[in-house]
């Protein structure tokens, strides 16, 4: 199947070809034809299956037609749970509308100056990508006009539920025309997500796409038992200095303050480390990501705000310093490595307090994570679980007695300067 066979606008097919995309993924092949008919749509699809294009392409197809109503405000609204995802969706819109004329896109995010965003909302927009919290601020100020909105997209609806955004999403939807088309994308369509769908969508078509089993075959997954926080930190520092870990890494922590503390501690130990979390404003986050992509940051210490939306091919290792509370987030986290066909390594640390989370993760991924130990860093009281054990086998490049690598120069920043990305106009 080709994109042309989906009856997409020739300008969209041209943009897809220019981006190197020739065949739709399963979620795109199933969702796009239904979306083009105007039906409401509920789609279950995991990260990495191409779901962004599954809603962006039908939205742009709609925008190729003349608007039914003139005035200010957007014709298409995409809600995402995080700023990183909002920027990723905006970049996808810009990529696919490359050969369409007079397409205006904008992004409303927390952590960016209000005046520019106010001016943006006074314009006639084709696509507005927003996070719920900041958009609610402008709705409360009476600055948002949804009178000509034709399409509402809820991206990562399960994530918005987890982050407490469902009530803001309902408030936003209530301000939009009842005649709108609505598309909801989520990792699952059960429980509260199903309830949300019944409230906001009209007789939606349901599509469920599973992640290809081979998605993580290029990622070596291993588990190291730890006794306490001090043991965990010493093991992390040791592996980061080993021969196997000379590229870039992401270390996931459970809390924002934990990310800051660990990044600063790693920096003072000689690692080129920086933190990324939700308490940073958008300009700070943009600078940190730019430093990561340029190679200036070797170790990014992040909360789950970075688990979705970061695509840096040079990430060779992902560390679950703290196991995720939600099993699905484990898959999102380790998916930050092994990108673009490369191989990657995902290393998780677990103590006796993590047994329940570990079992949930292994049940979710349908396999036991292989147990590893490094000579000299073995846990005194290993967690008793059913996973395969490579007791005494060191991680590659982490041999007993191996001298530590020379400390690398770099910096952990606590940058309070403010800034913002300009709205995108095409």
HELIX and SHEET records of a PDB file:
HELIX    1   1 UNK A    4  UNK A    6  5                                   3    
HELIX    2   2 UNK A   10  UNK A   18  1                                   9    
HELIX    3   3 UNK A   26  UNK A   36  1                                  11    
HELIX    4   4 UNK A   51  UNK A   63  1                                  13    
HELIX    5   5 UNK A   83  UNK A   96  1                                  14    
HELIX    6   6 UNK A  114  UNK A  121  1                                   8    
HELIX    7   7 UNK A  132  UNK A  140  1                                   9    
HELIX    8   8 UNK A  157  UNK A  162  1                                   6    
HELIX    9   9 UNK A  166  UNK A  174  1                                   9    
HELIX   10  10 UNK A  191  UNK A  200  1                                  10    
HELIX   11  11 UNK A  213  UNK A  216  5                                   4    
HELIX   12  12 UNK A  229  UNK A  240  1                                  12    
HELIX   13  13 UNK A  256  UNK A  268  1                                  13    
HELIX   14  14 UNK A  282  UNK A  294  1                                  13    
HELIX   15  15 UNK A  304  UNK A  306  5                                   3    
HELIX   16  16 UNK A  327  UNK A  334  1                                   8    
HELIX   17  17 UNK A  339  UNK A  341  5                                   3    
HELIX   18  18 UNK A  352  UNK A  354  5                                   3    
HELIX   19  19 UNK A  355  UNK A  365  1                                  11    
SHEET    1   A 7 UNK A 105  UNK A 108  0                                        
SHEET    2   A 7 UNK A 124  UNK A 131  1                                        
SHEET    3   A 7 UNK A  73  UNK A  80  1                                        
SHEET    4   A 7 UNK A 151  UNK A 154  1                                        
SHEET    5   A 7 UNK A 181  UNK A 186  1                                        
SHEET    6   A 7 UNK A  41  UNK A  45  1                                        
SHEET    7   A 7 UNK A 205  UNK A 209  1                                        
SHEET    1   B 8 UNK A 273  UNK A 276  0                                        
SHEET    2   B 8 UNK A 299  UNK A 302  1                                        
SHEET    3   B 8 UNK A 248  UNK A 252  1                                        
SHEET    4   B 8 UNK A 315  UNK A 320  1                                        
SHEET    5   B 8 UNK A 344  UNK A 350  1                                        
SHEET    6   B 8 UNK A 219  UNK A 225  1                                        
SHEET    7   B 8 UNK A 370  UNK A 372  1                                        
SHEET    8   B 8 UNK A 389  UNK A 390  1                                        
END                                                                             
